[in-house]
Amino acid sequence: MKPVQPLSRRKFLHNVAVGAGALTIGPSLLSLAAGKPAKKLGIALVGLGMYSTGQLAPALQHTEHCYLAGIVTGTPAKAETWSQKYNIPAKNIYNYQNFDSIKDNPDIDIVYVVLPVALHKEYTIRAAKAGKHVICEKPMAISAQECRDMIAACKQANRMLSIGYRLHFDPYHQETMRLGQKQVFGKLTAFEAANGFVWGSDPNAWRLKKALAGGGGLMDMGIYTIQAARYTTGMEPLAVTARQEKTKPELFKEVDETVFFELEFPNGLKAQCKSSYNNNWSSLKATAQHGGFELNPAFPYNGIKGKSTQGTFNYPPMIQQAAQMDNFAQCVLSGQATSVPGEEGLKDMKVIEAIYRSLDHGGRRELV
């Protein structure tokens, strides 16, 4: 659960020389070993919705080790707009019919899947088969079995798979990892996390369709609280108990609106978490034997605030997505494992499935 630390030059050279299963040493690795800056890796965004448009593409204008090299979209008008705005050549623009031909494009090293959740498995596997490394946006898939299939396909293709957990690269959340896992204030005695927003957009949006989203506020917002509980404690939950509320059943016909759930950890800690599409929540609070710490707001792209028994957290502004993508590019170049691999997405999905079993059948449900 710890964030990846940058490789020292000495350790990098050692890994290249003796590391089992290391990637083939190409020109970029040789230049890095020689102390010269490596080339930037090209990223293609698959799906040009709000997250790609508002966050990922702008972040790629600030990355050091990767850049926006290509796009995949089913909308010709978007292709034209993006081509002009980001100077993307026509040969690096794909649609969903000719996507597999991306295998012949050396400009693109990494494919970032930013589609509705139900399409994550298909395009992750197709990208890996095309010889590209993959970042898949969270939640990873609509089931744990789909996650396993994605992991297996990337391993078979010898391609790296990472999940878009941007907060692993945010200093405020890295500090919660340190304080919790190192038990700076002693053993944790309580943990709370909440994340949600009031849905106010299109009632026909894909996020409200179970077949496309897999679920509602829990899949979209609750996954942050699950992640937070896991990386703050450094442990994996054993069981869950959950209940839900629907104050707008006419809007949330197919998916969950607000879910309250308890995660049981091996040391006896019970984390109290909640997610919602009808409440503006964003908080994390951990209590320990000799103090505690919290983030409020905890999960936005910027503006996170934190404090502990020792005082206020104060970190300079940063772009989470730029740090996330740069880190993955460095992992691809060095052959070092990402701190947010497909297995991280699988672990979260196993928790989510247990929560849905508790909602459907009641009571405490163990993870399987």
N, C-alpha and C positions, 0 to 999 in steps of 0.2 A: 504493500500500500504506500510505500515511500516514494517521493518524487525522484525521477532520474537525476543524477548529478552529472555535470559535464565531465567528459573524459579529459584527463591530463594527456599531454602529448606523449609522454613516456608510456603510460598505460595503453594508449591507443596503438602505439607501435608494437607493444607486446601482444595485444589482442590480434592484430593483423598477422603477426608472425606465427603465433601458436594457437590461436583460438579455433576450436573445433567447430565446424559448420559455419565459418565466417563467409560472408558474401564474396563473390569474385572481386578481386582488386582491379577496379577500373581506373581511368585517368584521374577522376576526382579524388579517389582514395590515395593514389600515389602523390598527388599534389599536396594533400593534407599531411601525409607522412613527411613530405619534404619541407613542411612549414609554410606552404603557400595556401591561400584561401581556396577552398573547394568551389566548384561550380554550384550554382543554385539548382535545386531539383524542381522540375516542373510539376505543378499540381493541376488536375482537371476537376472542376466542380460538376457533379452530376445532380442536376436539379437546381433551378435558379429561383427558388422561392424566397421568402422573407429573410431567412437566416443567411443564405448565400449572399443575397443582395445587400442586406443591412449590416452583416457582421463579417463573414468570411472573406468576401472580395475586398472590402476596405482593409481588413487585417493583413491581407497578402500584399498590400502596398507598403507594409512596415516590417516584413520578414527579412531575415538575413540569409537564410539557408534554403529558401524555397520561394517560388513566385507563381502567379496565376498564369498558367501556360495554355489551358484549354477549358472548354465548357461542353456540357451535354444538356440539350434542351429539346423539348418537342414543340417549342413555339418559335417560328422563324423571326417574328418581330423582336423577341428577346435576344436571339442570336445576333441580329443586326445591331441592336442597342449596345450589347456587351462588347461586341467586336470593336465598335467605334470608341467606346469609353475606355476600354482596357487594352486597346491595340492588339487584339487577338487575331492571328491570321486565320484565314478560311480553312486551312488544312488542319487546324486544331479545334474546329467546331464540329460537334457530332450531334446526332439525334438518337432516339432510342432504337431505331431500326439498324443503323450502321455502327452502333456502339462497339461491337466486337472488333471492328477494324482498327480500333485504338491500339491494338497490339503492334501495329506496324509503325507507330509514331514514336520516335526516340525522344521527342521533346517532352513527353509526358512520362514521369516516373511514378507519380502517386495519383490515385483516383480517390476523391473524397465524395462519398455517397451521402447526399443530403435530400433524400426522397422520403415520401410517406413510409412509415415503419414497415408496412407489409412488403415493400419492394427492396428493403435492405439486403435480405438474403440473396435474391436474384442478382443484384448488381454487384454485390461484394464478390460473389463467386465468379461472375463473368469477368470482373476486373482482374481477379487473381489468375484466371485462366488466360487472360490476355497478357500476363506477365507483369502486371502493375502491383505495386504495394498499395494498401488500402487503409483509408481512414473511414470509418462508418459512424455516422452521427448516432447519438443516443436517442431513445433506447435502442439497443443493438438489433433486436428483432421482436417478433410477436410471440415467441415461445423459446424455451430453453433448448429444445431440440433444434430449432433453426440456428441458434447461436452455435451449437456443437457442429452443425453442418458447415457453417461459415468458417469456423476455426479449422476444421479438417481440410476444407478446400484450399485455404491459404497455406497450410502446412504442406499439402501435397504439391502445390505450385511453388513452394519455397519462397513465398512472399510474406512480408510482414503485414499484420493486421492490428490496427489501433482503433479505439473507440473515442469519440469526441468529448471526453471528459475535461473540459477547459479548466475547471476549478482545481485540478491537480497542479496547475501551473500558476495559480494565483497565490501571492505571498501570504494573504490572510488565511487561506485554507491550509497552506503548508505549515503555518504556525499552529493551527488547531491540530494538525497531525502530530507535530512535535510535542505540544503540550499534553495531548491525550495519550499518545503511544509511549512517550517517555515518562509518563506519570509525574510530571513536574510538580503538581500539587497533590500528589498521592493518587491512590486508586479512585477511579471515577465511581461516583455513587448515584448519579442521575444524568440523563441526557434527553434533550428535547430538540426537535427540529420541525419547522413548518415551511411549506412553500406552496404558493398558489397565486392566482390572479382572477379577477372577475371577467368572465368571458363576455365580450361585447361585440364580436364580429360576426361574420357570415354563419347562420345556422346550418348551412349546407357544407361547411368546411370539412376537409378530410379528417381533421382531428376529432370530429364528432361521429365518424363512421367507424364502427368496430372492426370491420373487415380491413380497413386501411391503417387504423391507428393501433389496433390491438386492445385499447382501453382508453380511458379518459385522463383526468387529472393525475391519477396515480402513475401512469406510464410517462406522462409529460413532465409533471412537476414533482411528484413523489419520489422519483428516482434520485433526485438530488438529496433528499433527506436520507434515503437508504445509503447512498454513497457516503454522506457525511457521518452517519452512525458507524459505518464500517471503517472509514479511514481515520476517524477520531479515536476509536477504541483500538484499531488494529486487529480486530477480531471479526469472525464470521458468525452471523446469527444462527441459532439452532431451530427456532420456532417463531411463529407470529400469531397474533390474535387481532382481528380487524372488525370494524363496523363502518357503515357508510350512511350518508345523508343525501337526499335529493330534494332541494327546495324548488328546482325548476325541471321537473320531469318531462315537460313538453319540449325542452331544449336538449336535455341529456337523455334522449330516448335509448340510445345504444351503448353509451359509455358512462362510467362513474363520474360523479360531480365532486363530492367531498368524501375523503376516506380518512379515518382515524385508525392508526395501527401501532401495535406494540411489538418491538423486536426483542427476543430473549437471547442473551449472549452467554457463552460458556462460564463466565465468572459470576453469573447471577445478575448482572446489570440488565435492566429492562429499559430500552429506549422508547420514548413516547414521540411518535411522529404523526404528521398529518399533511395531506395534500388537497388541493382544491382548484376547481374552475369557477368558484363563486366567492372566494375570499382573497384579499390582498395580504398574503403572508410571505415573510422572508426572514427567518430567524434560526439561530443555532445557539444552544446554551448547554454547557457541560459543567456539572458540579462535581467536585472531588473532595477528598478528606480534609484538605488544607487550603481550599480556595476554589477557583473556577475560572471559566472564560466564556465569552460569547461573541457572536457576530450578529449585527442587526443594523441594516439589512445584510443578509448572508449570501444570497445567491445571484445577484444581478451581474451584468457584464462589467459594470463599474460602480463606484460609490459604496463599496463594502466598508463597513465600519466595525471595529473590534476592540475588545478590552479584556483584561484579565485581572486577577488579584494584584498583579505586579504593575498594572497601568494600562494605558491606551496603546493599541497597535497603531503604527504610523508608517505606511509604506508608500512609496511614490506611485503615481498612476502608471498603469501598464495595460497592454492589450492582451487579454487572456488567450484569444484565439491565435494571435501571432506567436505567442510563446508556445502554445500547444503544437502548432504546425511546424515551427522551427525545431522543436524538440524531436518530433517524429522524423523530420528530414535528417537530423543529426544521427538518429538511430539507424536509419537506412544506410547512411554513409559509413557508419562505423561498424555496423553489425551488432550493436548493443541492443538488448531487448528494451522495448518501450515499457514505461511504468503503467500504461493503460492499455494492455493487450485485449484481445477478444475474450480471454478468460475473465477479465473484469466485468465485461458486459454480461457474460453467462452467469456470474455470481449474482448480479443484480436481478437478472431475469428469474432466477430460481426463487429469490425472495418475493418478487412480484407475483409469481405463480402461486406461492403459498398464501399470500395475502388474498388473492382472488378466490382460492379454495375456502379460506375462512369466511369471506363475504358470501360465497355461494352456499356453503354448508354449515356455517357457524362454528364457533369454538376455536380452540388452539390447533394450529396446523404446523407440523414439523416440515422442514425443508427436505426435499428429496433430490 
